[in-house]
Amino acid sequence: MELAAAAAIGTALAVGLASIGAGIGDGLVTGKTVEATARQPELRGSLMTLMFISVGLIEALPIIAVVIAFILMGKMG
């Protein structure tokens, strides 16, 4: 019983920290893209493409964390 509770707390922490990290990363990438677009508006298209690729890679982290959390919870239950 205590092992399942510890696993639940651990998975919640892992998913929460991954989400916080992704939120910070998304904010930094988006902010820098807006700054770069303000400096060189003619590069808007290529900057947006790079931003969407970066945000997609950043968002993969919490998704992977959720999958690992579900796998671990399935093993403990």
PDB file of N, CA, C, O and CB in Angstrom:
ATOM      1  N   MET A   1       0.819  -1.195   0.000  1.00  0.00           N
ATOM      2  CA  MET A   1       0.000   0.000   0.000  1.00  0.00           C
ATOM      3  C   MET A   1       0.862   1.257   0.000  1.00  0.00           C
ATOM      4  O   MET A   1       0.600   2.197  -0.751  1.00  0.00           O
ATOM      5  CB  MET A   1      -0.931  -0.001   1.200  1.00  0.00           C
ATOM      6  N   GLU A   2       1.903   1.271   0.856  1.00  0.00           N
ATOM      7  CA  GLU A   2       2.759   2.462   0.909  1.00  0.00           C
ATOM      8  C   GLU A   2       3.556   2.639  -0.371  1.00  0.00           C
ATOM      9  O   GLU A   2       3.861   3.760  -0.775  1.00  0.00           O
ATOM     10  CB  GLU A   2       3.708   2.382   2.096  1.00  0.00           C
ATOM     11  N   LEU A   3       3.896   1.508  -1.012  1.00  0.00           N
ATOM     12  CA  LEU A   3       4.654   1.584  -2.256  1.00  0.00           C
ATOM     13  C   LEU A   3       3.820   2.221  -3.362  1.00  0.00           C
ATOM     14  O   LEU A   3       4.339   3.001  -4.160  1.00  0.00           O
ATOM     15  CB  LEU A   3       5.122   0.189  -2.684  1.00  0.00           C
ATOM     16  N   ALA A   4       2.545   1.897  -3.412  1.00  0.00           N
ATOM     17  CA  ALA A   4       1.668   2.493  -4.416  1.00  0.00           C
ATOM     18  C   ALA A   4       1.502   3.990  -4.172  1.00  0.00           C
ATOM     19  O   ALA A   4       1.451   4.768  -5.124  1.00  0.00           O
ATOM     20  CB  ALA A   4       0.299   1.799  -4.412  1.00  0.00           C
ATOM     21  N   ALA A   5       1.417   4.398  -2.920  1.00  0.00           N
ATOM     22  CA  ALA A   5       1.290   5.827  -2.608  1.00  0.00           C
ATOM     23  C   ALA A   5       2.564   6.570  -2.992  1.00  0.00           C
ATOM     24  O   ALA A   5       2.507   7.672  -3.538  1.00  0.00           O
ATOM     25  CB  ALA A   5       0.984   6.033  -1.106  1.00  0.00           C
ATOM     26  N   ALA A   6       3.710   5.966  -2.704  1.00  0.00           N
ATOM     27  CA  ALA A   6       4.980   6.596  -3.078  1.00  0.00           C
ATOM     28  C   ALA A   6       5.116   6.686  -4.587  1.00  0.00           C
ATOM     29  O   ALA A   6       5.628   7.676  -5.109  1.00  0.00           O
ATOM     30  CB  ALA A   6       6.163   5.819  -2.491  1.00  0.00           C
ATOM     31  N   ALA A   7       4.660   5.653  -5.295  1.00  0.00           N
ATOM     32  CA  ALA A   7       4.708   5.680  -6.756  1.00  0.00           C
ATOM     33  C   ALA A   7       3.802   6.771  -7.304  1.00  0.00           C
ATOM     34  O   ALA A   7       4.166   7.452  -8.263  1.00  0.00           O
ATOM     35  CB  ALA A   7       4.305   4.319  -7.336  1.00  0.00           C
ATOM     36  N   ALA A   8       2.628   6.948  -6.709  1.00  0.00           N
ATOM     37  CA  ALA A   8       1.711   7.988  -7.160  1.00  0.00           C
ATOM     38  C   ALA A   8       2.302   9.378  -6.940  1.00  0.00           C
ATOM     39  O   ALA A   8       2.186  10.251  -7.800  1.00  0.00           O
ATOM     40  CB  ALA A   8       0.373   7.865  -6.434  1.00  0.00           C
ATOM     41  N   ILE A   9       2.930   9.577  -5.795  1.00  0.00           N
ATOM     42  CA  ILE A   9       3.559  10.876  -5.522  1.00  0.00           C
ATOM     43  C   ILE A   9       4.723  11.114  -6.475  1.00  0.00           C
ATOM     44  O   ILE A   9       4.894  12.220  -6.989  1.00  0.00           O
ATOM     45  CB  ILE A   9       4.047  10.951  -4.057  1.00  0.00           C
ATOM     46  N   GLY A  10       5.522  10.081  -6.711  1.00  0.00           N
ATOM     47  CA  GLY A  10       6.663  10.216  -7.622  1.00  0.00           C
ATOM     48  C   GLY A  10       6.239  10.520  -9.043  1.00  0.00           C
ATOM     49  O   GLY A  10       6.840  11.367  -9.704  1.00  0.00           O
ATOM     50  N   THR A  11       5.212   9.840  -9.519  1.00  0.00           N
ATOM     51  CA  THR A  11       4.756  10.115 -10.877  1.00  0.00           C
ATOM     52  C   THR A  11       4.133  11.506 -10.994  1.00  0.00           C
ATOM     53  O   THR A  11       4.307  12.183 -12.008  1.00  0.00           O
ATOM     54  CB  THR A  11       3.752   9.058 -11.314  1.00  0.00           C
ATOM     55  N   ALA A  12       3.409  11.929  -9.961  1.00  0.00           N
ATOM     56  CA  ALA A  12       2.832  13.272  -9.983  1.00  0.00           C
ATOM     57  C   ALA A  12       3.930  14.336 -10.006  1.00  0.00           C
ATOM     58  O   ALA A  12       3.822  15.331 -10.723  1.00  0.00           O
ATOM     59  CB  ALA A  12       1.915  13.483  -8.766  1.00  0.00           C
ATOM     60  N   LEU A  13       4.972  14.125  -9.231  1.00  0.00           N
ATOM     61  CA  LEU A  13       6.093  15.070  -9.237  1.00  0.00           C
ATOM     62  C   LEU A  13       6.793  15.092 -10.591  1.00  0.00           C
ATOM     63  O   LEU A  13       7.144  16.160 -11.094  1.00  0.00           O
ATOM     64  CB  LEU A  13       7.096  14.715  -8.138  1.00  0.00           C
ATOM     65  N   ALA A  14       6.997  13.920 -11.180  1.00  0.00           N
ATOM     66  CA  ALA A  14       7.672  13.861 -12.477  1.00  0.00           C
ATOM     67  C   ALA A  14       6.874  14.593 -13.551  1.00  0.00           C
ATOM     68  O   ALA A  14       7.433  15.368 -14.326  1.00  0.00           O
ATOM     69  CB  ALA A  14       7.896  12.405 -12.895  1.00  0.00           C
ATOM     70  N   VAL A  15       5.581  14.350 -13.593  1.00  0.00           N
ATOM     71  CA  VAL A  15       4.743  14.997 -14.603  1.00  0.00           C
ATOM     72  C   VAL A  15       4.649  16.498 -14.332  1.00  0.00           C
ATOM     73  O   VAL A  15       4.703  17.301 -15.264  1.00  0.00           O
ATOM     74  CB  VAL A  15       3.332  14.365 -14.625  1.00  0.00           C
ATOM     75  N   GLY A  16       4.509  16.876 -13.074  1.00  0.00           N
ATOM     76  CA  GLY A  16       4.424  18.297 -12.734  1.00  0.00           C
ATOM     77  C   GLY A  16       5.683  19.066 -13.078  1.00  0.00           C
ATOM     78  O   GLY A  16       5.614  20.158 -13.641  1.00  0.00           O
ATOM     79  N   LEU A  17       6.831  18.503 -12.743  1.00  0.00           N
ATOM     80  CA  LEU A  17       8.094  19.181 -13.042  1.00  0.00           C
ATOM     81  C   LEU A  17       8.343  19.244 -14.549  1.00  0.00           C
ATOM     82  O   LEU A  17       8.854  20.242 -15.058  1.00  0.00           O
ATOM     83  CB  LEU A  17       9.261  18.466 -12.346  1.00  0.00           C
ATOM     84  N   ALA A  18       7.982  18.181 -15.256  1.00  0.00           N
ATOM     85  CA  ALA A  18       8.141  18.204 -16.714  1.00  0.00           C
ATOM     86  C   ALA A  18       7.247  19.277 -17.332  1.00  0.00           C
ATOM     87  O   ALA A  18       7.655  19.959 -18.272  1.00  0.00           O
ATOM     88  CB  ALA A  18       7.811  16.819 -17.320  1.00  0.00           C
ATOM     89  N   SER A  19       6.036  19.428 -16.810  1.00  0.00           N
ATOM     90  CA  SER A  19       5.119  20.450 -17.332  1.00  0.00           C
ATOM     91  C   SER A  19       5.623  21.857 -17.039  1.00  0.00           C
ATOM     92  O   SER A  19       5.525  22.747 -17.884  1.00  0.00           O
ATOM     93  CB  SER A  19       3.722  20.266 -16.734  1.00  0.00           C
ATOM     94  N   ILE A  20       6.157  22.050 -15.853  1.00  0.00           N
ATOM     95  CA  ILE A  20       6.715  23.370 -15.509  1.00  0.00           C
ATOM     96  C   ILE A  20       7.891  23.696 -16.416  1.00  0.00           C
ATOM     97  O   ILE A  20       8.005  24.814 -16.918  1.00  0.00           O
ATOM     98  CB  ILE A  20       7.159  23.412 -14.025  1.00  0.00           C
ATOM     99  N   GLY A  21       8.765  22.717 -16.624  1.00  0.00           N
ATOM    100  CA  GLY A  21       9.918  22.930 -17.501  1.00  0.00           C
ATOM    101  C   GLY A  21       9.507  23.235 -18.925  1.00  0.00           C
ATOM    102  O   GLY A  21      10.100  24.092 -19.578  1.00  0.00           O
ATOM    103  N   ALA A  22       8.483  22.530 -19.413  1.00  0.00           N
ATOM    104  CA  ALA A  22       7.999  22.785 -20.771  1.00  0.00           C
ATOM    105  C   ALA A  22       7.366  24.168 -20.877  1.00  0.00           C
ATOM    106  O   ALA A  22       7.529  24.852 -21.887  1.00  0.00           O
ATOM    107  CB  ALA A  22       6.988  21.710 -21.190  1.00  0.00           C
ATOM    108  N   GLY A  23       6.650  24.577 -19.843  1.00  0.00           N
ATOM    109  CA  GLY A  23       6.050  25.911 -19.859  1.00  0.00           C
ATOM    110  C   GLY A  23       7.104  27.008 -19.897  1.00  0.00           C
ATOM    111  O   GLY A  23       6.968  27.989 -20.629  1.00  0.00           O
ATOM    112  N   ILE A  24       8.139  26.837 -19.114  1.00  0.00           N
ATOM    113  CA  ILE A  24       9.234  27.824 -19.118  1.00  0.00           C
ATOM    114  C   ILE A  24       9.925  27.837 -20.478  1.00  0.00           C
ATOM    115  O   ILE A  24      10.211  28.901 -21.027  1.00  0.00           O
ATOM    116  CB  ILE A  24      10.263  27.510 -17.995  1.00  0.00           C
ATOM    117  N   GLY A  25      10.190  26.653 -21.013  1.00  0.00           N
ATOM    118  CA  GLY A  25      10.845  26.569 -22.323  1.00  0.00           C
ATOM    119  C   GLY A  25      10.006  27.181 -23.429  1.00  0.00           C
ATOM    120  O   GLY A  25      10.528  27.896 -24.285  1.00  0.00           O
ATOM    121  N   ASP A  26       8.707  26.905 -23.416  1.00  0.00           N
ATOM    122  CA  ASP A  26       7.819  27.490 -24.421  1.00  0.00           C
ATOM    123  C   ASP A  26       7.813  29.015 -24.327  1.00  0.00           C
ATOM    124  O   ASP A  26       7.844  29.709 -25.344  1.00  0.00           O
ATOM    125  CB  ASP A  26       6.392  26.946 -24.255  1.00  0.00           C
ATOM    126  N   GLY A  27       7.772  29.524 -23.105  1.00  0.00           N
ATOM    127  CA  GLY A  27       7.783  30.973 -22.925  1.00  0.00           C
ATOM    128  C   GLY A  27       9.061  31.618 -23.436  1.00  0.00           C
ATOM    129  O   GLY A  27       9.024  32.668 -24.077  1.00  0.00           O
ATOM    130  N   LEU A  28      10.183  30.988 -23.152  1.00  0.00           N
ATOM    131  CA  LEU A  28      11.463  31.536 -23.622  1.00  0.00           C
ATOM    132  C   LEU A  28      11.558  31.508 -25.143  1.00  0.00           C
ATOM    133  O   LEU A  28      11.964  32.491 -25.763  1.00  0.00           O
ATOM    134  CB  LEU A  28      12.632  30.753 -23.015  1.00  0.00           C
ATOM    135  N   VAL A  29      11.185  30.387 -25.739  1.00  0.00           N
ATOM    136  CA  VAL A  29      11.266  30.267 -27.200  1.00  0.00           C
ATOM    137  C   VAL A  29      10.345  31.276 -27.870  1.00  0.00           C
ATOM    138  O   VAL A  29      10.745  31.945 -28.823  1.00  0.00           O
ATOM    139  CB  VAL A  29      10.904  28.838 -27.651  1.00  0.00           C
ATOM    140  N   THR A  30       9.118  31.391 -27.379  1.00  0.00           N
ATOM    141  CA  THR A  30       8.162  32.310 -27.983  1.00  0.00           C
ATOM    142  C   THR A  30       8.610  33.761 -27.811  1.00  0.00           C
ATOM    143  O   THR A  30       8.506  34.562 -28.740  1.00  0.00           O
ATOM    144  CB  THR A  30       6.774  32.108 -27.372  1.00  0.00           C
ATOM    145  N   GLY A  31       9.104  34.092 -26.627  1.00  0.00           N
ATOM    146  CA  GLY A  31       9.576  35.451 -26.382  1.00  0.00           C
ATOM    147  C   GLY A  31      10.742  35.836 -27.274  1.00  0.00           C
ATOM    148  O   GLY A  31      10.788  36.943 -27.810  1.00  0.00           O
ATOM    149  N   LYS A  32      11.675  34.924 -27.427  1.00  0.00           N
ATOM    150  CA  LYS A  32      12.834  35.210 -28.287  1.00  0.00           C
ATOM    151  C   LYS A  32      12.418  35.312 -29.749  1.00  0.00           C
ATOM    152  O   LYS A  32      12.997  36.090 -30.508  1.00  0.00           O
ATOM    153  CB  LYS A  32      13.910  34.122 -28.123  1.00  0.00           C
ATOM    154  N   THR A  33      11.418  34.531 -30.148  1.00  0.00           N
ATOM    155  CA  THR A  33      10.936  34.613 -31.533  1.00  0.00           C
ATOM    156  C   THR A  33      10.270  35.963 -31.785  1.00  0.00           C
ATOM    157  O   THR A  33      10.455  36.564 -32.844  1.00  0.00           O
ATOM    158  CB  THR A  33       9.945  33.463 -31.837  1.00  0.00           C
ATOM    159  N   VAL A  34       9.498  36.435 -30.814  1.00  0.00           N
ATOM    160  CA  VAL A  34       8.867  37.756 -30.966  1.00  0.00           C
ATOM    161  C   VAL A  34       9.933  38.845 -31.041  1.00  0.00           C
ATOM    162  O   VAL A  34       9.823  39.769 -31.848  1.00  0.00           O
ATOM    163  CB  VAL A  34       7.894  38.039 -29.789  1.00  0.00           C
ATOM    164  N   GLU A  35      10.964  38.740 -30.205  1.00  0.00           N
ATOM    165  CA  GLU A  35      12.057  39.721 -30.255  1.00  0.00           C
ATOM    166  C   GLU A  35      12.759  39.693 -31.610  1.00  0.00           C
ATOM    167  O   GLU A  35      13.034  40.742 -32.190  1.00  0.00           O
ATOM    168  CB  GLU A  35      13.074  39.451 -29.132  1.00  0.00           C
ATOM    169  N   ALA A  36      13.048  38.500 -32.110  1.00  0.00           N
ATOM    170  CA  ALA A  36      13.733  38.388 -33.392  1.00  0.00           C
ATOM    171  C   ALA A  36      12.867  38.908 -34.533  1.00  0.00           C
ATOM    172  O   ALA A  36      13.373  39.529 -35.468  1.00  0.00           O
ATOM    173  CB  ALA A  36      14.128  36.939 -33.655  1.00  0.00           C
ATOM    174  N   THR A  37      11.563  38.655 -34.458  1.00  0.00           N
ATOM    175  CA  THR A  37      10.653  39.153 -35.499  1.00  0.00           C
ATOM    176  C   THR A  37      10.571  40.679 -35.458  1.00  0.00           C
ATOM    177  O   THR A  37      10.465  41.325 -36.500  1.00  0.00           O
ATOM    178  CB  THR A  37       9.242  38.538 -35.326  1.00  0.00           C
ATOM    179  N   ALA A  38      10.619  41.246 -34.264  1.00  0.00           N
ATOM    180  CA  ALA A  38      10.592  42.711 -34.149  1.00  0.00           C
ATOM    181  C   ALA A  38      11.872  43.323 -34.731  1.00  0.00           C
ATOM    182  O   ALA A  38      11.843  44.421 -35.287  1.00  0.00           O
ATOM    183  CB  ALA A  38      10.422  43.136 -32.666  1.00  0.00           C
ATOM    184  N   ARG A  39      12.988  42.610 -34.600  1.00  0.00           N
ATOM    185  CA  ARG A  39      14.254  43.143 -35.116  1.00  0.00           C
ATOM    186  C   ARG A  39      14.355  42.980 -36.635  1.00  0.00           C
ATOM    187  O   ARG A  39      14.827  43.877 -37.333  1.00  0.00           O
ATOM    188  CB  ARG A  39      15.439  42.444 -34.435  1.00  0.00           C
ATOM    189  N   GLN A  40      13.908  41.825 -37.138  1.00  0.00           N
ATOM    190  CA  GLN A  40      13.995  41.562 -38.577  1.00  0.00           C
ATOM    191  C   GLN A  40      12.672  40.967 -39.065  1.00  0.00           C
ATOM    192  O   GLN A  40      12.533  39.748 -39.161  1.00  0.00           O
ATOM    193  CB  GLN A  40      15.184  40.600 -38.897  1.00  0.00           C
ATOM    194  N   PRO A  41      11.717  41.822 -39.367  1.00  0.00           N
ATOM    195  CA  PRO A  41      10.392  41.331 -39.774  1.00  0.00           C
ATOM    196  C   PRO A  41      10.408  40.487 -41.050  1.00  0.00           C
ATOM    197  O   PRO A  41       9.517  39.662 -41.252  1.00  0.00           O
ATOM    198  CB  PRO A  41       9.466  42.496 -39.971  1.00  0.00           C
ATOM    199  N   GLU A  42      11.394  40.680 -41.897  1.00  0.00           N
ATOM    200  CA  GLU A  42      11.436  39.924 -43.153  1.00  0.00           C
ATOM    201  C   GLU A  42      11.739  38.439 -42.933  1.00  0.00           C
ATOM    202  O   GLU A  42      11.512  37.628 -43.831  1.00  0.00           O
ATOM    203  CB  GLU A  42      12.479  40.524 -44.082  1.00  0.00           C
ATOM    204  N   LEU A  43      12.243  38.077 -41.766  1.00  0.00           N
ATOM    205  CA  LEU A  43      12.537  36.680 -41.447  1.00  0.00           C
ATOM    206  C   LEU A  43      11.413  35.994 -40.683  1.00  0.00           C
ATOM    207  O   LEU A  43      11.604  34.908 -40.137  1.00  0.00           O
ATOM    208  CB  LEU A  43      13.807  36.598 -40.647  1.00  0.00           C
ATOM    209  N   ARG A  44      10.254  36.618 -40.643  1.00  0.00           N
ATOM    210  CA  ARG A  44       9.137  36.100 -39.838  1.00  0.00           C
ATOM    211  C   ARG A  44       8.786  34.661 -40.176  1.00  0.00           C
ATOM    212  O   ARG A  44       8.578  33.852 -39.271  1.00  0.00           O
ATOM    213  CB  ARG A  44       7.915  36.969 -40.030  1.00  0.00           C
ATOM    214  N   GLY A  45       8.716  34.327 -41.445  1.00  0.00           N
ATOM    215  CA  GLY A  45       8.320  32.979 -41.852  1.00  0.00           C
ATOM    216  C   GLY A  45       9.278  31.903 -41.364  1.00  0.00           C
ATOM    217  O   GLY A  45       8.851  30.891 -40.809  1.00  0.00           O
ATOM    218  N   SER A  46      10.553  32.118 -41.568  1.00  0.00           N
ATOM    219  CA  SER A  46      11.538  31.110 -41.139  1.00  0.00           C
ATOM    220  C   SER A  46      11.646  31.056 -39.617  1.00  0.00           C
ATOM    221  O   SER A  46      11.872  29.988 -39.047  1.00  0.00           O
ATOM    222  CB  SER A  46      12.918  31.413 -41.751  1.00  0.00           C
ATOM    223  N   LEU A  47      11.487  32.206 -38.960  1.00  0.00           N
ATOM    224  CA  LEU A  47      11.527  32.208 -37.492  1.00  0.00           C
ATOM    225  C   LEU A  47      10.340  31.451 -36.904  1.00  0.00           C
ATOM    226  O   LEU A  47      10.486  30.710 -35.932  1.00  0.00           O
ATOM    227  CB  LEU A  47      11.544  33.647 -36.961  1.00  0.00           C
ATOM    228  N   MET A  48       9.169  31.644 -37.498  1.00  0.00           N
ATOM    229  CA  MET A  48       7.977  30.940 -36.999  1.00  0.00           C
ATOM    230  C   MET A  48       8.113  29.440 -37.208  1.00  0.00           C
ATOM    231  O   MET A  48       7.711  28.653 -36.350  1.00  0.00           O
ATOM    232  CB  MET A  48       6.705  31.458 -37.700  1.00  0.00           C
ATOM    233  N   THR A  49       8.674  29.039 -38.342  1.00  0.00           N
ATOM    234  CA  THR A  49       8.888  27.613 -38.599  1.00  0.00           C
ATOM    235  C   THR A  49       9.809  27.015 -37.551  1.00  0.00           C
ATOM    236  O   THR A  49       9.526  25.956 -36.991  1.00  0.00           O
ATOM    237  CB  THR A  49       9.472  27.396 -40.003  1.00  0.00           C
ATOM    238  N   LEU A  50      10.905  27.697 -37.294  1.00  0.00           N
ATOM    239  CA  LEU A  50      11.847  27.212 -36.276  1.00  0.00           C
ATOM    240  C   LEU A  50      11.214  27.200 -34.888  1.00  0.00           C
ATOM    241  O   LEU A  50      11.474  26.302 -34.087  1.00  0.00           O
ATOM    242  CB  LEU A  50      13.111  28.081 -36.263  1.00  0.00           C
ATOM    243  N   MET A  51      10.379  28.204 -34.607  1.00  0.00           N
ATOM    244  CA  MET A  51       9.720  28.250 -33.307  1.00  0.00           C
ATOM    245  C   MET A  51       8.772  27.067 -33.131  1.00  0.00           C
ATOM    246  O   MET A  51       8.753  26.444 -32.069  1.00  0.00           O
ATOM    247  CB  MET A  51       8.956  29.566 -33.145  1.00  0.00           C
ATOM    248  N   PHE A  52       7.988  26.752 -34.159  1.00  0.00           N
ATOM    249  CA  PHE A  52       7.046  25.642 -34.040  1.00  0.00           C
ATOM    250  C   PHE A  52       7.766  24.308 -33.900  1.00  0.00           C
ATOM    251  O   PHE A  52       7.302  23.433 -33.169  1.00  0.00           O
ATOM    252  CB  PHE A  52       6.119  25.605 -35.246  1.00  0.00           C
ATOM    253  N   ILE A  53       8.883  24.139 -34.583  1.00  0.00           N
ATOM    254  CA  ILE A  53       9.671  22.917 -34.424  1.00  0.00           C
ATOM    255  C   ILE A  53      10.206  22.835 -32.999  1.00  0.00           C
ATOM    256  O   ILE A  53      10.145  21.779 -32.369  1.00  0.00           O
ATOM    257  CB  ILE A  53      10.837  22.872 -35.447  1.00  0.00           C
ATOM    258  N   SER A  54      10.725  23.940 -32.497  1.00  0.00           N
ATOM    259  CA  SER A  54      11.275  23.954 -31.135  1.00  0.00           C
ATOM    260  C   SER A  54      10.200  23.694 -30.083  1.00  0.00           C
ATOM    261  O   SER A  54      10.419  22.928 -29.144  1.00  0.00           O
ATOM    262  CB  SER A  54      11.953  25.294 -30.855  1.00  0.00           C
ATOM    263  N   VAL A  55       9.054  24.321 -30.238  1.00  0.00           N
ATOM    264  CA  VAL A  55       7.968  24.121 -29.272  1.00  0.00           C
ATOM    265  C   VAL A  55       7.493  22.668 -29.312  1.00  0.00           C
ATOM    266  O   VAL A  55       7.182  22.085 -28.274  1.00  0.00           O
ATOM    267  CB  VAL A  55       6.784  25.086 -29.565  1.00  0.00           C
ATOM    268  N   GLY A  56       7.439  22.090 -30.502  1.00  0.00           N
ATOM    269  CA  GLY A  56       7.060  20.683 -30.611  1.00  0.00           C
ATOM    270  C   GLY A  56       8.029  19.765 -29.895  1.00  0.00           C
ATOM    271  O   GLY A  56       7.615  18.820 -29.224  1.00  0.00           O
ATOM    272  N   LEU A  57       9.319  20.037 -30.035  1.00  0.00           N
ATOM    273  CA  LEU A  57      10.326  19.226 -29.338  1.00  0.00           C
ATOM    274  C   LEU A  57      10.256  19.442 -27.825  1.00  0.00           C
ATOM    275  O   LEU A  57      10.419  18.499 -27.051  1.00  0.00           O
ATOM    276  CB  LEU A  57      11.738  19.564 -29.854  1.00  0.00           C
ATOM    277  N   ILE A  58      10.016  20.676 -27.410  1.00  0.00           N
ATOM    278  CA  ILE A  58       9.907  20.963 -25.977  1.00  0.00           C
ATOM    279  C   ILE A  58       8.686  20.266 -25.385  1.00  0.00           C
ATOM    280  O   ILE A  58       8.751  19.725 -24.281  1.00  0.00           O
ATOM    281  CB  ILE A  58       9.824  22.484 -25.731  1.00  0.00           C
ATOM    282  N   GLU A  59       7.583  20.279 -26.112  1.00  0.00           N
ATOM    283  CA  GLU A  59       6.355  19.662 -25.615  1.00  0.00           C
ATOM    284  C   GLU A  59       6.432  18.140 -25.578  1.00  0.00           C
ATOM    285  O   GLU A  59       5.607  17.496 -24.930  1.00  0.00           O
ATOM    286  CB  GLU A  59       5.187  20.086 -26.469  1.00  0.00           C
ATOM    287  N   ALA A  60       7.405  17.563 -26.260  1.00  0.00           N
ATOM    288  CA  ALA A  60       7.560  16.105 -26.220  1.00  0.00           C
ATOM    289  C   ALA A  60       7.965  15.637 -24.822  1.00  0.00           C
ATOM    290  O   ALA A  60       7.625  14.522 -24.426  1.00  0.00           O
ATOM    291  CB  ALA A  60       8.607  15.645 -27.256  1.00  0.00           C
ATOM    292  N   LEU A  61       8.677  16.464 -24.076  1.00  0.00           N
ATOM    293  CA  LEU A  61       9.141  16.072 -22.738  1.00  0.00           C
ATOM    294  C   LEU A  61       8.001  15.744 -21.783  1.00  0.00           C
ATOM    295  O   LEU A  61       8.021  14.661 -21.197  1.00  0.00           O
ATOM    296  CB  LEU A  61       9.983  17.175 -22.145  1.00  0.00           C
ATOM    297  N   PRO A  62       7.001  16.615 -21.587  1.00  0.00           N
ATOM    298  CA  PRO A  62       5.927  16.237 -20.668  1.00  0.00           C
ATOM    299  C   PRO A  62       5.080  15.071 -21.178  1.00  0.00           C
ATOM    300  O   PRO A  62       4.536  14.303 -20.385  1.00  0.00           O
ATOM    301  CB  PRO A  62       5.039  17.426 -20.413  1.00  0.00           C
ATOM    302  N   ILE A  63       4.967  14.940 -22.494  1.00  0.00           N
ATOM    303  CA  ILE A  63       4.220  13.798 -23.024  1.00  0.00           C
ATOM    304  C   ILE A  63       4.940  12.500 -22.683  1.00  0.00           C
ATOM    305  O   ILE A  63       4.307  11.527 -22.272  1.00  0.00           O
ATOM    306  CB  ILE A  63       4.032  13.925 -24.553  1.00  0.00           C
ATOM    307  N   ILE A  64       6.249  12.479 -22.850  1.00  0.00           N
ATOM    308  CA  ILE A  64       7.032  11.296 -22.500  1.00  0.00           C
ATOM    309  C   ILE A  64       6.943  11.032 -21.000  1.00  0.00           C
ATOM    310  O   ILE A  64       6.854   9.879 -20.578  1.00  0.00           O
ATOM    311  CB  ILE A  64       8.504  11.470 -22.930  1.00  0.00           C
ATOM    312  N   ALA A  65       6.967  12.088 -20.197  1.00  0.00           N
ATOM    313  CA  ALA A  65       6.859  11.926 -18.739  1.00  0.00           C
ATOM    314  C   ALA A  65       5.517  11.311 -18.351  1.00  0.00           C
ATOM    315  O   ALA A  65       5.462  10.467 -17.456  1.00  0.00           O
ATOM    316  CB  ALA A  65       7.037  13.281 -18.032  1.00  0.00           C
ATOM    317  N   VAL A  66       4.442  11.721 -19.010  1.00  0.00           N
ATOM    318  CA  VAL A  66       3.122  11.154 -18.713  1.00  0.00           C
ATOM    319  C   VAL A  66       3.081   9.686 -19.096  1.00  0.00           C
ATOM    320  O   VAL A  66       2.542   8.870 -18.349  1.00  0.00           O
ATOM    321  CB  VAL A  66       2.013  11.927 -19.453  1.00  0.00           C
ATOM    322  N   VAL A  67       3.638   9.339 -20.238  1.00  0.00           N
ATOM    323  CA  VAL A  67       3.655   7.940 -20.665  1.00  0.00           C
ATOM    324  C   VAL A  67       4.447   7.087 -19.683  1.00  0.00           C
ATOM    325  O   VAL A  67       4.005   6.002 -19.303  1.00  0.00           O
ATOM    326  CB  VAL A  67       4.249   7.814 -22.076  1.00  0.00           C
ATOM    327  N   ILE A  68       5.605   7.567 -19.274  1.00  0.00           N
ATOM    328  CA  ILE A  68       6.411   6.826 -18.301  1.00  0.00           C
ATOM    329  C   ILE A  68       5.677   6.716 -16.968  1.00  0.00           C
ATOM    330  O   ILE A  68       5.739   5.675 -16.313  1.00  0.00           O
ATOM    331  CB  ILE A  68       7.778   7.508 -18.101  1.00  0.00           C
ATOM    332  N   ALA A  69       4.987   7.775 -16.563  1.00  0.00           N
ATOM    333  CA  ALA A  69       4.230   7.732 -15.310  1.00  0.00           C
ATOM    334  C   ALA A  69       3.131   6.684 -15.369  1.00  0.00           C
ATOM    335  O   ALA A  69       2.935   5.934 -14.413  1.00  0.00           O
ATOM    336  CB  ALA A  69       3.628   9.104 -15.001  1.00  0.00           C
ATOM    337  N   PHE A  70       2.406   6.627 -16.493  1.00  0.00           N
ATOM    338  CA  PHE A  70       1.359   5.608 -16.627  1.00  0.00           C
ATOM    339  C   PHE A  70       1.948   4.203 -16.624  1.00  0.00           C
ATOM    340  O   PHE A  70       1.366   3.287 -16.043  1.00  0.00           O
ATOM    341  CB  PHE A  70       0.558   5.833 -17.912  1.00  0.00           C
ATOM    342  N   ILE A  71       3.086   4.030 -17.263  1.00  0.00           N
ATOM    343  CA  ILE A  71       3.724   2.710 -17.275  1.00  0.00           C
ATOM    344  C   ILE A  71       4.118   2.307 -15.854  1.00  0.00           C
ATOM    345  O   ILE A  71       3.892   1.171 -15.437  1.00  0.00           O
ATOM    346  CB  ILE A  71       4.969   2.708 -18.203  1.00  0.00           C
ATOM    347  N   LEU A  72       4.710   3.248 -15.115  1.00  0.00           N
ATOM    348  CA  LEU A  72       5.133   2.940 -13.742  1.00  0.00           C
ATOM    349  C   LEU A  72       3.932   2.665 -12.836  1.00  0.00           C
ATOM    350  O   LEU A  72       3.980   1.775 -11.986  1.00  0.00           O
ATOM    351  CB  LEU A  72       5.965   4.098 -13.169  1.00  0.00           C
ATOM    352  N   MET A  73       2.861   3.431 -13.020  1.00  0.00           N
ATOM    353  CA  MET A  73       1.672   3.193 -12.201  1.00  0.00           C
ATOM    354  C   MET A  73       1.057   1.841 -12.520  1.00  0.00           C
ATOM    355  O   MET A  73       0.518   1.178 -11.634  1.00  0.00           O
ATOM    356  CB  MET A  73       0.639   4.304 -12.414  1.00  0.00           C
ATOM    357  N   GLY A  74       1.132   1.428 -13.783  1.00  0.00           N
ATOM    358  CA  GLY A  74       0.615   0.108 -14.153  1.00  0.00           C
ATOM    359  C   GLY A  74       1.431  -1.023 -13.544  1.00  0.00           C
ATOM    360  O   GLY A  74       0.886  -2.074 -13.206  1.00  0.00           O
ATOM    361  N   LYS A  75       2.727  -0.810 -13.403  1.00  0.00           N
ATOM    362  CA  LYS A  75       3.594  -1.830 -12.813  1.00  0.00           C
ATOM    363  C   LYS A  75       3.386  -1.931 -11.300  1.00  0.00           C
ATOM    364  O   LYS A  75       3.563  -3.003 -10.720  1.00  0.00           O
ATOM    365  CB  LYS A  75       5.063  -1.517 -13.122  1.00  0.00           C
ATOM    366  N   MET A  76       3.012  -0.816 -10.659  1.00  0.00           N
ATOM    367  CA  MET A  76       2.850  -0.815  -9.211  1.00  0.00           C
ATOM    368  C   MET A  76       1.481  -1.344  -8.781  1.00  0.00           C
ATOM    369  O   MET A  76       1.333  -1.865  -7.676  1.00  0.00           O
ATOM    370  CB  MET A  76       3.052   0.586  -8.672  1.00  0.00           C
ATOM    371  N   GLY A  77       0.486  -1.208  -9.655  1.00  0.00           N
ATOM    372  CA  GLY A  77      -0.886  -1.537  -9.276  1.00  0.00           C
ATOM    373  C   GLY A  77      -1.217  -2.987  -9.306  1.00  0.00           C
ATOM    374  O   GLY A  77      -2.348  -3.368  -9.004  1.00  0.00           O
TER     375      GLY A  77
END
